[in-house]
Amino acid sequence: MKLIWSYGKDTIKLVILFLLCTTIFYLGLTAMQSEYQNYHRYDPPEGKAIKVMNQEEQSFVDRFAIFLRLGE
């Protein structure tokens, strides 16, 4: 009987520890989400920003060769 009680007690401890860790993890994710919710990633650059990519007309063969070479 003591063996069953010991296993039951250890199981309850493990479940409580799991629930506690899960709750802490959830609260951490919620805090991070609320922190970055209003972060505007796609705002236009300010200051001395310059355009670094020049989009030129390229033939399909040239673009396909770049694709094969770079693996993009």
PDB file of N, CA, C, O and CB in Angstrom:
ATOM      1  N   MET A   1       0.821  -1.196   0.000  1.00  0.00           N
ATOM      2  CA  MET A   1       0.000   0.000   0.000  1.00  0.00           C
ATOM      3  C   MET A   1       0.869   1.266   0.000  1.00  0.00           C
ATOM      4  O   MET A   1       0.554   2.257  -0.658  1.00  0.00           O
ATOM      5  CB  MET A   1      -0.937  -0.005   1.212  1.00  0.00           C
ATOM      6  N   LYS A   2       1.974   1.201   0.759  1.00  0.00           N
ATOM      7  CA  LYS A   2       2.856   2.361   0.800  1.00  0.00           C
ATOM      8  C   LYS A   2       3.505   2.607  -0.553  1.00  0.00           C
ATOM      9  O   LYS A   2       3.756   3.755  -0.920  1.00  0.00           O
ATOM     10  CB  LYS A   2       3.927   2.176   1.868  1.00  0.00           C
ATOM     11  N   LEU A   3       3.776   1.548  -1.292  1.00  0.00           N
ATOM     12  CA  LEU A   3       4.382   1.677  -2.611  1.00  0.00           C
ATOM     13  C   LEU A   3       3.435   2.390  -3.571  1.00  0.00           C
ATOM     14  O   LEU A   3       3.865   3.251  -4.339  1.00  0.00           O
ATOM     15  CB  LEU A   3       4.763   0.298  -3.163  1.00  0.00           C
ATOM     16  N   ILE A   4       2.172   2.045  -3.534  1.00  0.00           N
ATOM     17  CA  ILE A   4       1.173   2.698  -4.395  1.00  0.00           C
ATOM     18  C   ILE A   4       1.036   4.169  -4.014  1.00  0.00           C
ATOM     19  O   ILE A   4       0.971   5.039  -4.883  1.00  0.00           O
ATOM     20  CB  ILE A   4      -0.203   1.984  -4.286  1.00  0.00           C
ATOM     21  N   TRP A   5       0.993   4.437  -2.718  1.00  0.00           N
ATOM     22  CA  TRP A   5       0.886   5.826  -2.255  1.00  0.00           C
ATOM     23  C   TRP A   5       2.109   6.638  -2.683  1.00  0.00           C
ATOM     24  O   TRP A   5       1.981   7.805  -3.052  1.00  0.00           O
ATOM     25  CB  TRP A   5       0.730   5.872  -0.720  1.00  0.00           C
ATOM     26  N   SER A   6       3.277   6.031  -2.635  1.00  0.00           N
ATOM     27  CA  SER A   6       4.506   6.711  -3.038  1.00  0.00           C
ATOM     28  C   SER A   6       4.485   7.040  -4.537  1.00  0.00           C
ATOM     29  O   SER A   6       4.839   8.151  -4.933  1.00  0.00           O
ATOM     30  CB  SER A   6       5.733   5.840  -2.701  1.00  0.00           C
ATOM     31  N   TYR A   7       4.071   6.075  -5.371  1.00  0.00           N
ATOM     32  CA  TYR A   7       3.953   6.331  -6.810  1.00  0.00           C
ATOM     33  C   TYR A   7       2.902   7.395  -7.107  1.00  0.00           C
ATOM     34  O   TYR A   7       3.111   8.254  -7.964  1.00  0.00           O
ATOM     35  CB  TYR A   7       3.607   5.041  -7.550  1.00  0.00           C
ATOM     36  N   GLY A   8       1.797   7.341  -6.416  1.00  0.00           N
ATOM     37  CA  GLY A   8       0.745   8.341  -6.611  1.00  0.00           C
ATOM     38  C   GLY A   8       1.218   9.732  -6.220  1.00  0.00           C
ATOM     39  O   GLY A   8       0.929  10.709  -6.911  1.00  0.00           O
ATOM     40  N   LYS A   9       1.938   9.819  -5.122  1.00  0.00           N
ATOM     41  CA  LYS A   9       2.469  11.094  -4.649  1.00  0.00           C
ATOM     42  C   LYS A   9       3.483  11.660  -5.652  1.00  0.00           C
ATOM     43  O   LYS A   9       3.474  12.857  -5.941  1.00  0.00           O
ATOM     44  CB  LYS A   9       3.123  10.922  -3.260  1.00  0.00           C
ATOM     45  N   ASP A  10       4.361  10.790  -6.181  1.00  0.00           N
ATOM     46  CA  ASP A  10       5.336  11.232  -7.180  1.00  0.00           C
ATOM     47  C   ASP A  10       4.651  11.662  -8.476  1.00  0.00           C
ATOM     48  O   ASP A  10       5.084  12.614  -9.125  1.00  0.00           O
ATOM     49  CB  ASP A  10       6.344  10.115  -7.467  1.00  0.00           C
ATOM     50  N   THR A  11       3.593  10.967  -8.847  1.00  0.00           N
ATOM     51  CA  THR A  11       2.850  11.331 -10.057  1.00  0.00           C
ATOM     52  C   THR A  11       2.195  12.682  -9.903  1.00  0.00           C
ATOM     53  O   THR A  11       2.215  13.491 -10.830  1.00  0.00           O
ATOM     54  CB  THR A  11       1.797  10.278 -10.382  1.00  0.00           C
ATOM     55  N   ILE A  12       1.615  12.940  -8.747  1.00  0.00           N
ATOM     56  CA  ILE A  12       0.978  14.236  -8.496  1.00  0.00           C
ATOM     57  C   ILE A  12       2.025  15.348  -8.512  1.00  0.00           C
ATOM     58  O   ILE A  12       1.769  16.420  -9.060  1.00  0.00           O
ATOM     59  CB  ILE A  12       0.225  14.225  -7.140  1.00  0.00           C
ATOM     60  N   LYS A  13       3.192  15.113  -7.925  1.00  0.00           N
ATOM     61  CA  LYS A  13       4.272  16.102  -7.964  1.00  0.00           C
ATOM     62  C   LYS A  13       4.691  16.402  -9.400  1.00  0.00           C
ATOM     63  O   LYS A  13       4.902  17.559  -9.765  1.00  0.00           O
ATOM     64  CB  LYS A  13       5.479  15.607  -7.158  1.00  0.00           C
ATOM     65  N   LEU A  14       4.809  15.354 -10.208  1.00  0.00           N
ATOM     66  CA  LEU A  14       5.213  15.524 -11.599  1.00  0.00           C
ATOM     67  C   LEU A  14       4.167  16.314 -12.386  1.00  0.00           C
ATOM     68  O   LEU A  14       4.523  17.178 -13.187  1.00  0.00           O
ATOM     69  CB  LEU A  14       5.446  14.161 -12.254  1.00  0.00           C
ATOM     70  N   VAL A  15       2.896  16.030 -12.169  1.00  0.00           N
ATOM     71  CA  VAL A  15       1.824  16.755 -12.865  1.00  0.00           C
ATOM     72  C   VAL A  15       1.827  18.222 -12.457  1.00  0.00           C
ATOM     73  O   VAL A  15       1.674  19.103 -13.303  1.00  0.00           O
ATOM     74  CB  VAL A  15       0.446  16.120 -12.563  1.00  0.00           C
ATOM     75  N   ILE A  16       1.998  18.486 -11.182  1.00  0.00           N
ATOM     76  CA  ILE A  16       2.032  19.880 -10.713  1.00  0.00           C
ATOM     77  C   ILE A  16       3.242  20.608 -11.292  1.00  0.00           C
ATOM     78  O   ILE A  16       3.127  21.762 -11.704  1.00  0.00           O
ATOM     79  CB  ILE A  16       2.066  19.936  -9.164  1.00  0.00           C
ATOM     80  N   LEU A  17       4.393  19.954 -11.328  1.00  0.00           N
ATOM     81  CA  LEU A  17       5.585  20.565 -11.913  1.00  0.00           C
ATOM     82  C   LEU A  17       5.382  20.838 -13.397  1.00  0.00           C
ATOM     83  O   LEU A  17       5.764  21.899 -13.889  1.00  0.00           O
ATOM     84  CB  LEU A  17       6.808  19.666 -11.704  1.00  0.00           C
ATOM     85  N   PHE A  18       4.784  19.890 -14.116  1.00  0.00           N
ATOM     86  CA  PHE A  18       4.506  20.077 -15.537  1.00  0.00           C
ATOM     87  C   PHE A  18       3.562  21.250 -15.756  1.00  0.00           C
ATOM     88  O   PHE A  18       3.810  22.077 -16.633  1.00  0.00           O
ATOM     89  CB  PHE A  18       3.911  18.803 -16.140  1.00  0.00           C
ATOM     90  N   LEU A  19       2.496  21.341 -14.987  1.00  0.00           N
ATOM     91  CA  LEU A  19       1.549  22.452 -15.133  1.00  0.00           C
ATOM     92  C   LEU A  19       2.211  23.788 -14.810  1.00  0.00           C
ATOM     93  O   LEU A  19       1.949  24.786 -15.482  1.00  0.00           O
ATOM     94  CB  LEU A  19       0.330  22.238 -14.224  1.00  0.00           C
ATOM     95  N   LEU A  20       3.056  23.818 -13.802  1.00  0.00           N
ATOM     96  CA  LEU A  20       3.752  25.052 -13.439  1.00  0.00           C
ATOM     97  C   LEU A  20       4.687  25.502 -14.558  1.00  0.00           C
ATOM     98  O   LEU A  20       4.692  26.677 -14.925  1.00  0.00           O
ATOM     99  CB  LEU A  20       4.542  24.858 -12.139  1.00  0.00           C
ATOM    100  N   CYS A  21       5.472  24.583 -15.097  1.00  0.00           N
ATOM    101  CA  CYS A  21       6.397  24.933 -16.185  1.00  0.00           C
ATOM    102  C   CYS A  21       5.632  25.351 -17.438  1.00  0.00           C
ATOM    103  O   CYS A  21       6.040  26.287 -18.125  1.00  0.00           O
ATOM    104  CB  CYS A  21       7.327  23.746 -16.507  1.00  0.00           C
ATOM    105  N   THR A  22       4.536  24.673 -17.740  1.00  0.00           N
ATOM    106  CA  THR A  22       3.727  25.031 -18.900  1.00  0.00           C
ATOM    107  C   THR A  22       3.130  26.420 -18.737  1.00  0.00           C
ATOM    108  O   THR A  22       3.097  27.196 -19.692  1.00  0.00           O
ATOM    109  CB  THR A  22       2.618  24.003 -19.116  1.00  0.00           C
ATOM    110  N   THR A  23       2.665  26.736 -17.550  1.00  0.00           N
ATOM    111  CA  THR A  23       2.092  28.065 -17.289  1.00  0.00           C
ATOM    112  C   THR A  23       3.148  29.155 -17.423  1.00  0.00           C
ATOM    113  O   THR A  23       2.879  30.204 -18.009  1.00  0.00           O
ATOM    114  CB  THR A  23       1.467  28.114 -15.888  1.00  0.00           C
ATOM    115  N   ILE A  24       4.334  28.923 -16.892  1.00  0.00           N
ATOM    116  CA  ILE A  24       5.411  29.906 -16.990  1.00  0.00           C
ATOM    117  C   ILE A  24       5.807  30.113 -18.455  1.00  0.00           C
ATOM    118  O   ILE A  24       6.028  31.245 -18.884  1.00  0.00           O
ATOM    119  CB  ILE A  24       6.636  29.456 -16.155  1.00  0.00           C
ATOM    120  N   PHE A  25       5.898  29.020 -19.223  1.00  0.00           N
ATOM    121  CA  PHE A  25       6.227  29.121 -20.635  1.00  0.00           C
ATOM    122  C   PHE A  25       5.150  29.905 -21.391  1.00  0.00           C
ATOM    123  O   PHE A  25       5.477  30.755 -22.219  1.00  0.00           O
ATOM    124  CB  PHE A  25       6.396  27.722 -21.242  1.00  0.00           C
ATOM    125  N   TYR A  26       3.882  29.631 -21.118  1.00  0.00           N
ATOM    126  CA  TYR A  26       2.786  30.340 -21.768  1.00  0.00           C
ATOM    127  C   TYR A  26       2.818  31.831 -21.428  1.00  0.00           C
ATOM    128  O   TYR A  26       2.630  32.672 -22.307  1.00  0.00           O
ATOM    129  CB  TYR A  26       1.441  29.731 -21.357  1.00  0.00           C
ATOM    130  N   LEU A  27       3.049  32.153 -20.182  1.00  0.00           N
ATOM    131  CA  LEU A  27       3.103  33.565 -19.786  1.00  0.00           C
ATOM    132  C   LEU A  27       4.288  34.275 -20.444  1.00  0.00           C
ATOM    133  O   LEU A  27       4.181  35.444 -20.814  1.00  0.00           O
ATOM    134  CB  LEU A  27       3.197  33.690 -18.253  1.00  0.00           C
ATOM    135  N   GLY A  28       5.405  33.584 -20.588  1.00  0.00           N
ATOM    136  CA  GLY A  28       6.556  34.169 -21.279  1.00  0.00           C
ATOM    137  C   GLY A  28       6.249  34.438 -22.745  1.00  0.00           C
ATOM    138  O   GLY A  28       6.595  35.499 -23.265  1.00  0.00           O
ATOM    139  N   LEU A  29       5.603  33.489 -23.415  1.00  0.00           N
ATOM    140  CA  LEU A  29       5.226  33.699 -24.816  1.00  0.00           C
ATOM    141  C   LEU A  29       4.217  34.829 -24.955  1.00  0.00           C
ATOM    142  O   LEU A  29       4.299  35.617 -25.897  1.00  0.00           O
ATOM    143  CB  LEU A  29       4.652  32.415 -25.412  1.00  0.00           C
ATOM    144  N   THR A  30       3.282  34.917 -24.045  1.00  0.00           N
ATOM    145  CA  THR A  30       2.291  35.997 -24.087  1.00  0.00           C
ATOM    146  C   THR A  30       2.956  37.355 -23.889  1.00  0.00           C
ATOM    147  O   THR A  30       2.596  38.323 -24.559  1.00  0.00           O
ATOM    148  CB  THR A  30       1.212  35.779 -23.015  1.00  0.00           C
ATOM    149  N   ALA A  31       3.920  37.434 -22.977  1.00  0.00           N
ATOM    150  CA  ALA A  31       4.637  38.689 -22.745  1.00  0.00           C
ATOM    151  C   ALA A  31       5.439  39.092 -23.974  1.00  0.00           C
ATOM    152  O   ALA A  31       5.460  40.267 -24.340  1.00  0.00           O
ATOM    153  CB  ALA A  31       5.564  38.562 -21.531  1.00  0.00           C
ATOM    154  N   MET A  32       6.103  38.125 -24.619  1.00  0.00           N
ATOM    155  CA  MET A  32       6.867  38.430 -25.827  1.00  0.00           C
ATOM    156  C   MET A  32       5.946  38.860 -26.964  1.00  0.00           C
ATOM    157  O   MET A  32       6.283  39.769 -27.722  1.00  0.00           O
ATOM    158  CB  MET A  32       7.698  37.215 -26.253  1.00  0.00           C
ATOM    159  N   GLN A  33       4.800  38.224 -27.088  1.00  0.00           N
ATOM    160  CA  GLN A  33       3.865  38.574 -28.158  1.00  0.00           C
ATOM    161  C   GLN A  33       3.319  39.979 -27.955  1.00  0.00           C
ATOM    162  O   GLN A  33       3.187  40.732 -28.920  1.00  0.00           O
ATOM    163  CB  GLN A  33       2.712  37.562 -28.220  1.00  0.00           C
ATOM    164  N   SER A  34       3.001  40.345 -26.724  1.00  0.00           N
ATOM    165  CA  SER A  34       2.483  41.687 -26.473  1.00  0.00           C
ATOM    166  C   SER A  34       3.570  42.741 -26.678  1.00  0.00           C
ATOM    167  O   SER A  34       3.271  43.877 -27.048  1.00  0.00           O
ATOM    168  CB  SER A  34       1.915  41.781 -25.050  1.00  0.00           C
ATOM    169  N   GLU A  35       4.831  42.370 -26.438  1.00  0.00           N
ATOM    170  CA  GLU A  35       5.942  43.303 -26.648  1.00  0.00           C
ATOM    171  C   GLU A  35       6.128  43.616 -28.136  1.00  0.00           C
ATOM    172  O   GLU A  35       6.360  44.767 -28.506  1.00  0.00           O
ATOM    173  CB  GLU A  35       7.242  42.724 -26.063  1.00  0.00           C
ATOM    174  N   TYR A  36       6.028  42.602 -28.975  1.00  0.00           N
ATOM    175  CA  TYR A  36       6.294  42.774 -30.396  1.00  0.00           C
ATOM    176  C   TYR A  36       5.044  42.969 -31.237  1.00  0.00           C
ATOM    177  O   TYR A  36       5.141  43.043 -32.462  1.00  0.00           O
ATOM    178  CB  TYR A  36       7.044  41.601 -30.904  1.00  0.00           C
ATOM    179  N   GLN A  37       3.886  43.053 -30.624  1.00  0.00           N
ATOM    180  CA  GLN A  37       2.639  43.190 -31.367  1.00  0.00           C
ATOM    181  C   GLN A  37       2.581  44.509 -32.139  1.00  0.00           C
ATOM    182  O   GLN A  37       2.096  44.535 -33.271  1.00  0.00           O
ATOM    183  CB  GLN A  37       1.453  43.091 -30.419  1.00  0.00           C
ATOM    184  N   ASN A  38       3.051  45.569 -31.566  1.00  0.00           N
ATOM    185  CA  ASN A  38       2.979  46.885 -32.203  1.00  0.00           C
ATOM    186  C   ASN A  38       4.296  47.274 -32.876  1.00  0.00           C
ATOM    187  O   ASN A  38       4.492  48.443 -33.210  1.00  0.00           O
ATOM    188  CB  ASN A  38       2.599  47.938 -31.175  1.00  0.00           C
ATOM    189  N   TYR A  39       5.180  46.334 -33.076  1.00  0.00           N
ATOM    190  CA  TYR A  39       6.457  46.594 -33.722  1.00  0.00           C
ATOM    191  C   TYR A  39       6.243  46.602 -35.229  1.00  0.00           C
ATOM    192  O   TYR A  39       5.816  45.602 -35.807  1.00  0.00           O
ATOM    193  CB  TYR A  39       7.523  45.535 -33.313  1.00  0.00           C
ATOM    194  N   HIS A  40       6.541  47.737 -35.867  1.00  0.00           N
ATOM    195  CA  HIS A  40       6.305  47.889 -37.300  1.00  0.00           C
ATOM    196  C   HIS A  40       7.582  47.537 -38.054  1.00  0.00           C
ATOM    197  O   HIS A  40       8.519  48.334 -38.106  1.00  0.00           O
ATOM    198  CB  HIS A  40       5.840  49.336 -37.641  1.00  0.00           C
ATOM    199  N   ARG A  41       7.614  46.350 -38.634  1.00  0.00           N
ATOM    200  CA  ARG A  41       8.810  45.900 -39.345  1.00  0.00           C
ATOM    201  C   ARG A  41       8.929  46.547 -40.710  1.00  0.00           C
ATOM    202  O   ARG A  41      10.040  46.701 -41.217  1.00  0.00           O
ATOM    203  CB  ARG A  41       8.800  44.392 -39.493  1.00  0.00           C
ATOM    204  N   TYR A  42       7.839  46.924 -41.307  1.00  0.00           N
ATOM    205  CA  TYR A  42       7.874  47.359 -42.699  1.00  0.00           C
ATOM    206  C   TYR A  42       7.692  48.872 -42.850  1.00  0.00           C
ATOM    207  O   TYR A  42       7.226  49.339 -43.889  1.00  0.00           O
ATOM    208  CB  TYR A  42       6.805  46.638 -43.484  1.00  0.00           C
ATOM    209  N   ASP A  43       8.052  49.625 -41.831  1.00  0.00           N
ATOM    210  CA  ASP A  43       8.032  51.075 -41.951  1.00  0.00           C
ATOM    211  C   ASP A  43       9.110  51.499 -42.945  1.00  0.00           C
ATOM    212  O   ASP A  43      10.152  50.851 -43.040  1.00  0.00           O
ATOM    213  CB  ASP A  43       8.249  51.756 -40.565  1.00  0.00           C
ATOM    214  N   PRO A  44       8.869  52.581 -43.688  1.00  0.00           N
ATOM    215  CA  PRO A  44       9.924  53.049 -44.592  1.00  0.00           C
ATOM    216  C   PRO A  44      11.135  53.520 -43.789  1.00  0.00           C
ATOM    217  O   PRO A  44      10.977  54.073 -42.701  1.00  0.00           O
ATOM    218  CB  PRO A  44       9.402  54.191 -45.497  1.00  0.00           C
ATOM    219  N   PRO A  45      12.335  53.308 -44.314  1.00  0.00           N
ATOM    220  CA  PRO A  45      13.541  53.696 -43.578  1.00  0.00           C
ATOM    221  C   PRO A  45      13.630  55.210 -43.417  1.00  0.00           C
ATOM    222  O   PRO A  45      13.155  55.979 -44.252  1.00  0.00           O
ATOM    223  CB  PRO A  45      14.791  53.172 -44.292  1.00  0.00           C
ATOM    224  N   GLU A  46      14.248  55.601 -42.327  1.00  0.00           N
ATOM    225  CA  GLU A  46      14.412  57.027 -42.041  1.00  0.00           C
ATOM    226  C   GLU A  46      15.901  57.366 -42.044  1.00  0.00           C
ATOM    227  O   GLU A  46      16.749  56.486 -41.895  1.00  0.00           O
ATOM    228  CB  GLU A  46      13.758  57.407 -40.672  1.00  0.00           C
ATOM    229  N   GLY A  47      16.201  58.627 -42.211  1.00  0.00           N
ATOM    230  CA  GLY A  47      17.595  59.057 -42.153  1.00  0.00           C
ATOM    231  C   GLY A  47      18.287  58.935 -43.493  1.00  0.00           C
ATOM    232  O   GLY A  47      17.707  59.247 -44.533  1.00  0.00           O
ATOM    233  N   LYS A  48      19.532  58.481 -43.466  1.00  0.00           N
ATOM    234  CA  LYS A  48      20.356  58.425 -44.671  1.00  0.00           C
ATOM    235  C   LYS A  48      20.300  57.045 -45.333  1.00  0.00           C
ATOM    236  O   LYS A  48      21.318  56.546 -45.811  1.00  0.00           O
ATOM    237  CB  LYS A  48      21.802  58.781 -44.333  1.00  0.00           C
ATOM    238  N   ALA A  49      19.147  56.445 -45.362  1.00  0.00           N
ATOM    239  CA  ALA A  49      19.011  55.124 -45.977  1.00  0.00           C
ATOM    240  C   ALA A  49      19.125  55.248 -47.487  1.00  0.00           C
ATOM    241  O   ALA A  49      18.642  56.212 -48.081  1.00  0.00           O
ATOM    242  CB  ALA A  49      17.664  54.468 -45.587  1.00  0.00           C
ATOM    243  N   ILE A  50      19.771  54.260 -48.104  1.00  0.00           N
ATOM    244  CA  ILE A  50      19.905  54.258 -49.550  1.00  0.00           C
ATOM    245  C   ILE A  50      19.376  52.932 -50.087  1.00  0.00           C
ATOM    246  O   ILE A  50      19.327  51.930 -49.374  1.00  0.00           O
ATOM    247  CB  ILE A  50      21.384  54.486 -49.977  1.00  0.00           C
ATOM    248  N   LYS A  51      18.986  52.948 -51.342  1.00  0.00           N
ATOM    249  CA  LYS A  51      18.503  51.735 -51.973  1.00  0.00           C
ATOM    250  C   LYS A  51      19.719  50.919 -52.418  1.00  0.00           C
ATOM    251  O   LYS A  51      20.595  51.437 -53.111  1.00  0.00           O
ATOM    252  CB  LYS A  51      17.557  52.060 -53.180  1.00  0.00           C
ATOM    253  N   VAL A  52      19.773  49.659 -52.025  1.00  0.00           N
ATOM    254  CA  VAL A  52      20.951  48.854 -52.303  1.00  0.00           C
ATOM    255  C   VAL A  52      20.738  47.853 -53.433  1.00  0.00           C
ATOM    256  O   VAL A  52      21.692  47.208 -53.867  1.00  0.00           O
ATOM    257  CB  VAL A  52      21.367  48.128 -51.064  1.00  0.00           C
ATOM    258  N   MET A  53      19.531  47.714 -53.907  1.00  0.00           N
ATOM    259  CA  MET A  53      19.270  46.747 -54.964  1.00  0.00           C
ATOM    260  C   MET A  53      18.750  47.468 -56.191  1.00  0.00           C
ATOM    261  O   MET A  53      17.787  48.231 -56.115  1.00  0.00           O
ATOM    262  CB  MET A  53      18.266  45.674 -54.498  1.00  0.00           C
ATOM    263  N   ASN A  54      19.385  47.225 -57.312  1.00  0.00           N
ATOM    264  CA  ASN A  54      18.955  47.832 -58.560  1.00  0.00           C
ATOM    265  C   ASN A  54      18.253  46.747 -59.373  1.00  0.00           C
ATOM    266  O   ASN A  54      18.892  45.803 -59.839  1.00  0.00           O
ATOM    267  CB  ASN A  54      20.167  48.456 -59.350  1.00  0.00           C
ATOM    268  N   GLN A  55      16.967  46.881 -59.539  1.00  0.00           N
ATOM    269  CA  GLN A  55      16.181  45.889 -60.254  1.00  0.00           C
ATOM    270  C   GLN A  55      16.259  46.158 -61.745  1.00  0.00           C
ATOM    271  O   GLN A  55      15.717  47.153 -62.227  1.00  0.00           O
ATOM    272  CB  GLN A  55      14.717  45.895 -59.776  1.00  0.00           C
ATOM    273  N   GLU A  56      16.924  45.289 -62.472  1.00  0.00           N
ATOM    274  CA  GLU A  56      17.071  45.439 -63.911  1.00  0.00           C
ATOM    275  C   GLU A  56      16.261  44.360 -64.610  1.00  0.00           C
ATOM    276  O   GLU A  56      15.940  43.325 -64.026  1.00  0.00           O
ATOM    277  CB  GLU A  56      18.559  45.369 -64.330  1.00  0.00           C
ATOM    278  N   GLU A  57      15.943  44.619 -65.854  1.00  0.00           N
ATOM    279  CA  GLU A  57      15.273  43.609 -66.659  1.00  0.00           C
ATOM    280  C   GLU A  57      16.292  42.552 -67.060  1.00  0.00           C
ATOM    281  O   GLU A  57      17.304  42.871 -67.686  1.00  0.00           O
ATOM    282  CB  GLU A  57      14.601  44.242 -67.912  1.00  0.00           C
ATOM    283  N   GLN A  58      16.040  41.320 -66.712  1.00  0.00           N
ATOM    284  CA  GLN A  58      16.922  40.228 -67.070  1.00  0.00           C
ATOM    285  C   GLN A  58      16.108  39.178 -67.809  1.00  0.00           C
ATOM    286  O   GLN A  58      14.910  39.018 -67.577  1.00  0.00           O
ATOM    287  CB  GLN A  58      17.612  39.627 -65.817  1.00  0.00           C
ATOM    288  N   SER A  59      16.774  38.475 -68.689  1.00  0.00           N
ATOM    289  CA  SER A  59      16.070  37.429 -69.414  1.00  0.00           C
ATOM    290  C   SER A  59      15.840  36.236 -68.490  1.00  0.00           C
ATOM    291  O   SER A  59      16.461  36.108 -67.435  1.00  0.00           O
ATOM    292  CB  SER A  59      16.861  37.003 -70.674  1.00  0.00           C
ATOM    293  N   PHE A  60      14.945  35.387 -68.916  1.00  0.00           N
ATOM    294  CA  PHE A  60      14.626  34.203 -68.130  1.00  0.00           C
ATOM    295  C   PHE A  60      15.853  33.301 -67.977  1.00  0.00           C
ATOM    296  O   PHE A  60      16.065  32.715 -66.916  1.00  0.00           O
ATOM    297  CB  PHE A  60      13.474  33.428 -68.781  1.00  0.00           C
ATOM    298  N   VAL A  61      16.639  33.193 -69.008  1.00  0.00           N
ATOM    299  CA  VAL A  61      17.824  32.334 -68.973  1.00  0.00           C
ATOM    300  C   VAL A  61      18.827  32.857 -67.943  1.00  0.00           C
ATOM    301  O   VAL A  61      19.403  32.072 -67.190  1.00  0.00           O
ATOM    302  CB  VAL A  61      18.481  32.255 -70.373  1.00  0.00           C
ATOM    303  N   ASP A  62      19.040  34.174 -67.903  1.00  0.00           N
ATOM    304  CA  ASP A  62      19.963  34.757 -66.920  1.00  0.00           C
ATOM    305  C   ASP A  62      19.472  34.523 -65.493  1.00  0.00           C
ATOM    306  O   ASP A  62      20.245  34.143 -64.613  1.00  0.00           O
ATOM    307  CB  ASP A  62      20.135  36.263 -67.174  1.00  0.00           C
ATOM    308  N   ARG A  63      18.195  34.752 -65.281  1.00  0.00           N
ATOM    309  CA  ARG A  63      17.642  34.553 -63.940  1.00  0.00           C
ATOM    310  C   ARG A  63      17.690  33.087 -63.537  1.00  0.00           C
ATOM    311  O   ARG A  63      17.942  32.767 -62.376  1.00  0.00           O
ATOM    312  CB  ARG A  63      16.202  35.065 -63.874  1.00  0.00           C
ATOM    313  N   PHE A  64      17.449  32.196 -64.492  1.00  0.00           N
ATOM    314  CA  PHE A  64      17.503  30.764 -64.198  1.00  0.00           C
ATOM    315  C   PHE A  64      18.937  30.331 -63.882  1.00  0.00           C
ATOM    316  O   PHE A  64      19.151  29.483 -63.016  1.00  0.00           O
ATOM    317  CB  PHE A  64      16.948  29.949 -65.386  1.00  0.00           C
ATOM    318  N   ALA A  65      19.913  30.904 -64.576  1.00  0.00           N
ATOM    319  CA  ALA A  65      21.318  30.594 -64.297  1.00  0.00           C
ATOM    320  C   ALA A  65      21.704  31.057 -62.894  1.00  0.00           C
ATOM    321  O   ALA A  65      22.415  30.348 -62.182  1.00  0.00           O
ATOM    322  CB  ALA A  65      22.236  31.252 -65.345  1.00  0.00           C
ATOM    323  N   ILE A  66      21.248  32.226 -62.498  1.00  0.00           N
ATOM    324  CA  ILE A  66      21.516  32.718 -61.137  1.00  0.00           C
ATOM    325  C   ILE A  66      20.846  31.806 -60.121  1.00  0.00           C
ATOM    326  O   ILE A  66      21.420  31.500 -59.076  1.00  0.00           O
ATOM    327  CB  ILE A  66      21.017  34.179 -60.964  1.00  0.00           C
ATOM    328  N   PHE A  67      19.632  31.375 -60.432  1.00  0.00           N
ATOM    329  CA  PHE A  67      18.916  30.473 -59.537  1.00  0.00           C
ATOM    330  C   PHE A  67      19.703  29.177 -59.346  1.00  0.00           C
ATOM    331  O   PHE A  67      19.848  28.706 -58.218  1.00  0.00           O
ATOM    332  CB  PHE A  67      17.509  30.172 -60.086  1.00  0.00           C
ATOM    333  N   LEU A  68      20.204  28.605 -60.413  1.00  0.00           N
ATOM    334  CA  LEU A  68      20.955  27.361 -60.298  1.00  0.00           C
ATOM    335  C   LEU A  68      22.294  27.563 -59.596  1.00  0.00           C
ATOM    336  O   LEU A  68      22.734  26.696 -58.842  1.00  0.00           O
ATOM    337  CB  LEU A  68      21.179  26.762 -61.670  1.00  0.00           C
ATOM    338  N   ARG A  69      22.935  28.686 -59.835  1.00  0.00           N
ATOM    339  CA  ARG A  69      24.238  28.949 -59.239  1.00  0.00           C
ATOM    340  C   ARG A  69      24.133  29.224 -57.736  1.00  0.00           C
ATOM    341  O   ARG A  69      24.918  28.696 -56.949  1.00  0.00           O
ATOM    342  CB  ARG A  69      24.899  30.127 -59.938  1.00  0.00           C
ATOM    343  N   LEU A  70      23.160  30.052 -57.342  1.00  0.00           N
ATOM    344  CA  LEU A  70      23.037  30.441 -55.934  1.00  0.00           C
ATOM    345  C   LEU A  70      22.120  29.525 -55.142  1.00  0.00           C
ATOM    346  O   LEU A  70      22.186  29.496 -53.913  1.00  0.00           O
ATOM    347  CB  LEU A  70      22.531  31.853 -55.836  1.00  0.00           C
ATOM    348  N   GLY A  71      21.279  28.789 -55.818  1.00  0.00           N
ATOM    349  CA  GLY A  71      20.379  27.875 -55.131  1.00  0.00           C
ATOM    350  C   GLY A  71      19.254  28.579 -54.406  1.00  0.00           C
ATOM    351  O   GLY A  71      18.766  28.086 -53.389  1.00  0.00           O
ATOM    352  N   GLU A  72      18.840  29.713 -54.912  1.00  0.00           N
ATOM    353  CA  GLU A  72      17.758  30.449 -54.255  1.00  0.00           C
ATOM    354  C   GLU A  72      16.428  29.890 -54.648  1.00  0.00           C
ATOM    355  O   GLU A  72      15.394  30.381 -54.194  1.00  0.00           O
ATOM    356  CB  GLU A  72      17.817  31.926 -54.593  1.00  0.00           C
TER     357      GLU A  72
END
